[in-house]
């Protein structure tokens, strides 16, 4: 399990796996059995030393088998079995879709039936099939049919319009086929990979909350994540609204009742003025027993009324904010799927009003200058600017979680100390002009603007 998904702290081992400990215990046991010390060169000691590697492998295997009974370490089919206890199944993914045109060069006098599941292919490796039976009407040149990949997965995505041109299941008189739209929408679901296991593990961890219909946050998150396997993060928050009121001052105090006021958002102004008063200088507040009391003083001491602006939580109004793989924001179709999942009669409390919205994006630019030595220049440039370089890894990290602050120090660490593979060489220094540290709210997501300015300098010695 990667460090990114290990939220439990220290690893748990159910048996000894340290090779030096096993070596010591094995040799000690042999000496005890022999009744005398076994010195280097003794054939009995040599035999025992040869067994150490076998015992290390065996103990590691036993430890792994035992640890897989724990959710944090389970993988593959074992993880599936743990999910079954809570009714959580691995999501299978989605098929890529397109629209195919079946064409004639000369119209026919009779209709041509194109059966459902008529197969086409762009390359003889990946296949697509029509979703429905279609009729190419007499006297017409073509008919367009919605078509899906024969299997789920991202490998079926990205075939540009006009590239699927081979008809596999031959139909009399049909002379050509072509896709009118790029294939898209294919998703791997939760495959038997580390990423797939991690996503399933997170849903299993959330599963106990689904049993409640009282509207807990984790229940909404669980059900939202079941809507589609491309959803990687979800936030469920109470809706809010900002209200403005004019309050009359009685004996130096003004009052506003309400159990859901967010006091940190309070703005107080002299009546009719635009400038905000200063807390603790012009006014003081107390919020007890659902009553907000504002004591006026300073410049407001003689005021007969004051204007306030404050945000309050709307009870029973829930906002679901999903985020998709790669940091993509959901479209209306995806939001509808999420809303359908969380609005089921056995899921949503009757008193809740739920809506699903896309996260707000917070854009950032990248502008950096980094330094290398002449000997490491080529390698460092690849590790920073390459297709598997620090900039790519930073954008993947930064944009794939809701509420993750834009953090230039993360980019800096990836450039100076690349650790996504063994033996990578980092820069000796980096100046990060952009991005700047920016707070991101829990219903927002950072998004790379595409504005990238990168330069490097090769220097002698450490700078």
C-alpha positions in Angstrom: 0.0 0.0 0.0 1.4 3.4 -0.9 2.1 6.1 1.6 -0.7 8.2 0.0 -3.4 5.8 1.1 -1.9 4.5 4.4 -3.8 6.6 6.9 -3.3 4.2 9.8 0.3 5.0 10.9 2.9 2.4 11.6 2.8 -0.9 9.7 1.6 -4.0 11.6 3.5 -7.3 11.2 2.1 -10.5 12.5 5.4 -12.4 12.7 9.1 -11.8 12.5 10.4 -10.9 9.0 13.8 -9.4 9.9 16.5 -11.6 8.3 19.1 -10.9 11.0 16.6 -11.9 13.7 15.7 -15.1 11.9 19.4 -15.8 11.3 20.2 -15.4 15.0 17.2 -17.5 16.2 18.0 -20.3 13.7 21.7 -20.6 14.5 20.9 -20.4 18.3 18.4 -23.3 17.9 20.9 -25.4 16.0 23.6 -24.8 18.6 21.2 -25.7 21.4 20.3 -28.9 19.6 23.9 -29.8 18.9 24.9 -29.0 22.5 27.9 -27.0 21.5 28.9 -23.8 19.6 28.8 -24.0 15.8 31.8 -22.0 14.5 32.2 -20.6 11.0 33.2 -23.4 8.7 31.3 -26.1 10.6 29.2 -27.9 8.1 26.2 -27.8 10.4 26.4 -24.1 10.7 26.8 -23.8 6.9 23.7 -25.9 6.4 21.8 -23.7 8.9 22.9 -20.5 7.1 21.6 -21.9 3.9 18.2 -22.4 5.5 18.0 -18.7 6.5 16.9 -17.5 3.1 14.2 -20.2 3.0 12.9 -19.2 6.4 12.9 -15.5 5.6 10.8 -16.2 2.5 8.5 -18.4 4.4 8.0 -16.0 7.3 7.4 -13.1 4.8 4.8 -15.2 3.0 3.1 -16.1 6.3 3.1 -12.5 7.4 1.6 -11.4 4.1 -1.2 -14.0 4.3 -2.0 -12.9 7.8 -1.9 -9.2 7.0 -4.4 -9.6 4.1 -7.1 -10.4 6.6 -6.8 -6.7 7.6 -8.5 -4.2 5.4 -5.5 -1.9 5.2 -3.4 -4.6 3.6 -5.9 -6.8 1.7 -5.7 -6.8 -2.1 -7.2 -8.4 -5.1 -9.8 -11.2 -4.4 -9.1 -11.1 -0.7 -10.2 -7.5 -0.7 -13.3 -8.5 -2.7 -14.1 -11.0 0.1 -13.8 -8.4 2.8 -16.1 -6.1 0.8 -18.7 -8.9 0.5 -19.3 -8.7 4.3 -20.5 -5.2 3.9 -22.2 -5.6 0.6 -19.5 -3.7 -1.3 -18.6 -5.0 -4.8 -15.8 -4.0 -7.1 -17.0 -1.6 -9.8 -16.6 -3.0 -13.3 -16.1 0.3 -15.2 -17.8 1.6 -18.3 -17.5 1.0 -22.0 -16.3 3.7 -24.4 -19.0 5.1 -26.8 -19.2 6.6 -30.2 -21.6 7.0 -33.1 -21.1 4.9 -36.2 -22.3 5.7 -39.7 -23.1 2.8 -42.0 -23.1 4.0 -45.7 -23.9 3.0 -49.3 -22.6 4.5 -52.4 -25.9 3.9 -54.2 -29.3 3.8 -52.4 -31.2 0.6 -52.4 -34.9 0.0 -53.2 -35.4 -2.0 -50.1 -34.6 -1.5 -46.4 -31.3 -2.9 -45.0 -31.4 -4.3 -41.5 -28.3 -3.7 -39.4 -28.5 -6.1 -36.4 -27.7 -5.1 -32.9 -24.1 -5.9 -31.8 -22.8 -5.6 -35.3 -19.0 -5.3 -34.7 -16.5 -2.8 -36.1 -12.8 -2.2 -35.4 -10.2 0.4 -35.9 -7.2 -1.9 -35.7 -8.2 -5.5 -35.4 -7.3 -5.4 -31.7 -10.1 -3.4 -30.1 -13.7 -4.0 -31.1 -16.9 -2.0 -30.9 -20.5 -3.1 -31.4 -23.7 -1.3 -32.2 -26.1 -0.8 -29.3 -29.3 -1.3 -31.1 -30.9 -2.7 -34.3 -31.1 -0.1 -37.1 -32.7 0.2 -40.5 -31.0 1.9 -43.4 -34.1 3.1 -45.2 -34.7 2.4 -48.8 -33.6 5.4 -50.9 -31.1 6.7 -48.3 -27.4 6.7 -48.3 -26.6 6.1 -44.6 -27.7 5.5 -41.1 -26.1 6.5 -37.8 -26.1 4.1 -34.8 -24.9 4.5 -31.2 -22.0 2.1 -30.6 -20.1 0.9 -27.6 -16.8 -0.9 -27.0 -17.2 -4.7 -26.4 -15.4 -4.3 -23.1 -14.9 -1.8 -20.4 -11.7 0.3 -20.1 -9.8 3.4 -21.0 -7.9 1.5 -23.7 -11.0 2.0 -25.9 -10.9 5.8 -25.6 -9.3 8.2 -27.9 -10.0 6.8 -31.4 -10.5 10.0 -33.3 -13.5 10.5 -35.6 -13.0 8.7 -38.9 -10.5 6.1 -37.6 -12.9 3.1 -37.0 -13.5 2.0 -40.6 -13.4 -1.8 -40.7 -16.7 -3.7 -40.6 -16.2 -7.1 -38.9 -19.7 -8.6 -39.3 -20.3 -8.1 -43.0 -23.7 -6.9 -44.1 -24.8 -7.1 -47.7 -24.6 -3.8 -49.7 -22.9 -1.9 -46.8 -19.8 -0.4 -48.4 -18.3 1.7 -45.6 -18.4 2.5 -41.9 -16.9 5.3 -40.0 -17.2 6.8 -36.5 -18.5 10.3 -36.4 -17.2 11.1 -32.9 -14.1 10.3 -30.9 -14.5 7.3 -28.6 -14.8 8.4 -25.0 -16.3 7.4 -21.7 -14.4 4.1 -21.2 -13.3 3.5 -17.7 -11.4 0.7 -16.0 -13.6 0.7 -12.9 -11.8 -0.7 -10.0 -9.3 -3.1 -11.6 -7.0 -5.5 -9.8 -4.2 -2.9 -9.5 -2.9 -0.9 -6.6 -5.1 2.1 -7.7 -8.2 0.0 -8.1 -7.7 -1.8 -4.8 -7.1 1.5 -3.0 -10.4 3.0 -4.3 -12.3 -0.2 -3.3 -10.6 -0.2 0.1 -11.8 3.4 0.7 -15.4 2.5 -0.2 -15.3 -0.5 2.2 -14.0 1.7 4.9 -16.9 4.1 4.4 -19.5 1.3 4.0 -20.7 1.1 7.7 -22.0 4.6 7.4 -24.3 3.6 4.5 -26.6 1.8 7.0 -27.7 5.1 8.5 -30.5 7.1 7.0 -30.0 10.0 9.4 -28.0 11.8 6.8 -24.4 11.4 8.1 -21.6 13.0 5.9 -19.9 9.6 5.3 -23.1 8.0 4.1 -23.5 10.6 1.4 -19.9 10.2 0.4 -20.2 6.4 0.2 -23.3 6.5 -2.0 -21.9 9.2 -4.2 -18.8 7.1 -4.8 -20.9 4.1 -5.9 -22.4 6.2 -8.8 -19.4 5.8 -11.1 -15.9 4.3 -10.8 -14.3 7.5 -12.2 -15.2 9.4 -9.0 -12.1 9.7 -6.8 -13.2 12.2 -4.2 -16.4 13.5 -2.8 -17.4 16.2 -0.3 -20.8 16.4 1.3 -21.5 19.7 3.0 -24.5 21.6 4.3 -25.7 24.4 2.1 -25.3 27.9 3.3 -26.7 31.3 2.5 -25.6 34.8 3.3 -28.2 37.2 4.8 -28.2 40.9 5.4 -30.2 42.5 8.2 -30.6 45.9 9.8 -30.8 45.5 13.6 -32.1 48.1 16.1 -29.8 48.9 19.0 -31.3 48.7 22.5 -29.2 50.1 25.3 -26.0 49.5 23.4 -26.9 46.0 22.2 -28.4 44.5 19.0 -29.7 40.9 18.7 -30.0 38.2 16.0 -31.5 34.8 16.8 -30.6 31.6 15.0 -29.1 28.2 15.7 -27.1 27.9 12.5 -25.2 31.2 12.3 -21.6 31.0 11.2 -20.1 33.6 13.6 -16.7 33.8 11.8 -18.5 35.3 8.7 -20.1 38.2 10.6 -19.6 41.7 9.1 -20.9 44.7 11.0 -21.4 48.2 9.5 -22.8 51.5 10.6 -26.3 51.8 9.2 -26.2 52.8 5.5 -22.4 52.7 5.4 -20.2 50.4 3.2 -17.1 50.3 5.4 -16.9 47.4 7.9 -16.6 48.1 11.6 -13.7 46.7 13.5 -14.3 43.8 15.9 -13.3 44.4 19.5 -12.9 48.1 18.8 -16.3 49.1 17.4 -18.3 46.0 18.6 -18.0 42.8 20.6 -20.1 39.7 20.2 -21.5 36.8 22.3 -23.3 33.8 20.8 -25.0 31.8 23.5 -28.1 29.7 23.4 -28.7 30.4 19.7 -28.8 34.2 20.3 -26.2 36.5 18.7 -25.6 39.6 20.9 -23.7 42.5 19.4 -22.4 45.1 21.9 -21.8 48.4 20.0 -19.0 50.7 21.1 -16.2 52.9 19.7 -17.5 54.5 16.5 -20.8 52.7 16.8 -21.5 53.7 20.4 -24.2 56.2 19.5 -25.7 54.1 16.7 -29.5 53.6 16.8 -29.2 50.7 14.3 -26.5 48.7 12.6 -26.3 46.6 9.4 -25.0 43.1 9.5 -24.1 40.4 7.0 -23.7 36.8 8.1 -23.7 33.3 6.6 -26.0 30.7 8.0 -26.3 26.9 7.4 -29.4 25.7 5.8 -30.6 22.7 7.8 -31.7 19.8 5.7 -30.0 21.1 2.5 -27.1 19.0 1.4 -24.6 19.7 -1.4 -22.7 16.8 -2.9 -19.4 17.7 -4.7 -17.7 14.9 -6.7 -14.3 15.0 -8.4 -13.3 12.6 -11.2 -10.0 10.9 -12.1 -7.3 13.1 -13.3 -8.8 16.1 -11.5 -11.6 16.4 -14.1 -14.8 18.1 -13.0 -18.1 16.2 -13.6 -20.5 17.2 -16.4 -24.3 17.3 -16.0 -24.7 13.6 -16.9 -22.3 12.6 -14.2 -23.9 14.9 -11.7 -27.3 13.3 -12.5 -25.8 9.8 -11.8 -24.5 11.0 -8.4 -27.8 12.6 -7.6 -29.7 9.4 -8.5 -27.3 7.4 -6.2 -27.8 9.6 -3.2 -31.5 10.3 -3.6 -32.7 6.7 -3.4 -35.6 6.2 -1.1 -33.6 3.9 1.2 -30.6 6.3 1.2 -31.8 9.9 1.6 -33.6 11.1 4.7 -37.0 12.4 3.8 -36.2 15.8 5.3 -33.1 16.3 3.3 -32.9 18.3 0.0 -29.9 17.2 -1.9 -28.2 18.5 -5.0 -25.0 17.6 -6.8 -22.7 20.3 -8.1 -19.3 20.4 -9.7 -16.4 21.7 -7.6 -15.2 25.2 -8.2 -11.7 25.3 -9.8 -8.9 27.4 -8.5 -6.4 27.8 -11.3 -2.6 28.0 -10.9 0.4 28.7 -13.2 3.8 27.1 -13.0 6.9 29.3 -13.4 10.2 27.8 -12.2 14.0 28.0 -12.8 16.0 25.1 -11.6 19.8 24.4 -11.5 21.8 21.3 -12.4 25.5 20.3 -12.6 27.0 19.7 -16.1 27.2 16.0 -15.4 23.6 15.5 -14.4 22.0 18.1 -16.7 20.4 15.7 -19.2 19.1 13.3 -16.5 17.7 16.1 -14.3 15.9 17.8 -17.2 14.1 14.5 -17.9 13.3 14.1 -14.3 11.8 17.6 -14.1 10.3 18.2 -17.5 9.8 14.7 -18.9 6.5 12.8 -19.4 7.1 11.1 -16.0 8.8 14.2 -14.5 8.3 16.3 -11.4 5.9 18.7 -13.0 3.6 16.0 -14.2 3.7 14.3 -10.8 3.0 17.6 -9.1 0.0 18.3 -11.3 -1.4 14.8 -10.7 -1.0 15.3 -6.9 -2.3 18.8 -6.8 -5.4 18.4 -8.9 -6.8 15.0 -7.7 -8.2 15.9 -4.3 -10.8 18.4 -3.2 -9.7 21.0 -0.7 -6.0 20.5 -1.3 -4.2 23.8 -0.9 -2.0 24.8 -3.8 1.4 24.1 -2.4 4.6 25.2 -4.1 6.7 23.4 -1.5 5.4 20.1 -2.9 6.6 21.0 -6.4 9.9 22.1 -4.9 10.4 18.8 -3.1 9.6 16.8 -6.2 12.2 18.7 -8.2 14.9 18.5 -5.6 14.3 15.0 -4.3 12.4 12.9 -6.8 11.3 9.6 -5.1 8.7 8.1 -7.5 11.3 5.6 -8.7 14.7 4.4 -7.5 17.9 6.2 -8.2 16.5 9.5 -9.7 18.7 12.5 -9.7 17.2 15.8 -8.6 18.1 19.4 -9.2 20.6 21.1 -6.8 18.4 24.2 -6.5 15.1 25.6 -7.7 13.4 29.0 -7.7 9.6 28.6 -7.7 7.9 31.9 -8.8 4.5 30.3 -9.4 2.4 28.8 -8.0 2.1 30.7 -4.8 0.6 29.0 -1.8 -3.2 29.4 -2.1 -5.9 28.1 0.3 -8.4 25.8 -1.4 -11.9 25.3 0.2 -13.1 21.8 0.6 -15.6 22.1 -2.3 -12.9 23.5 -4.6 -10.1 21.8 -6.6 -6.9 23.2 -7.8 -6.6 23.2 -11.6 -3.4 23.7 -13.7 -4.1 26.6 -16.1 -1.7 25.3 -18.7 0.6 28.3 -18.4 4.0 26.7 -17.9 7.3 28.7 -17.9 10.3 26.5 -17.2 14.0 27.2 -17.6 17.1 25.5 -16.2 20.8 26.5 -15.8 23.8 24.3 -15.6 26.3 25.4 -13.0 29.6 24.2 -11.7 29.5 23.4 -8.0 26.7 23.8 -5.5 24.8 27.1 -5.6 
